[in-house]
């Protein structure tokens, strides 16, 4: 197996969360639906929370929506690009978090959902 194919195979077997925050529920729902329809993620867990952060030397307190997208490593770049393209923030937080362990059936569900 070539180095390139081995790298792709490893990413396909790596499961990740993509964490991001959004200013409005409507926005995160729209982006989540696109990612799922394009088979870039299998699930989006969305929750509203209070955020306090520094931006341009000011402190802000606002409601935001945080989302954990479940996907595979081989989908990361395309998913990130779609989120960046659609995201309303000038500098959005988009983090890749590796999943190190998971429940039985998770791997099959992920692969079945992303490969159809």
JOGINOR-V733719 format. One record per backbone hydrogen bond with DSSP energy under -1.0 kcal/mol. NH is the residue of the N-H (numbers start at 0). CO is the residue of the C=O. Records with the same first field share a line. If there is no record, write none. Layout:
# JOGINOR-V733719
NH->CO + CO
This chain:
# JOGINOR-V733719
5->1
6->2
7->3
8->4
9->5
10->6
11->7
12->8
15->70
16->96
17->68
18->94
19->66
21->64
27->23
28->24
29->25
30->26
31->27
32->28
33->29
34->30
35->31
36->32
37->33
38->35
39->34
40->34
41->69
44->67
46->65
48->63
50->61
52->59
54->57
57->54
59->52
61->50
63->48
64->21
65->46
66->19
67->44
68->17
69->42
70->15
72->13
73->10
74->71
78->74
79->75
80->76
81->77
82->78
83->79
84->80
85->81
86->82
94->18
96->16
98->14
105->102
108->104
109->105
110->106
111->107
112->108
113->109
114->110
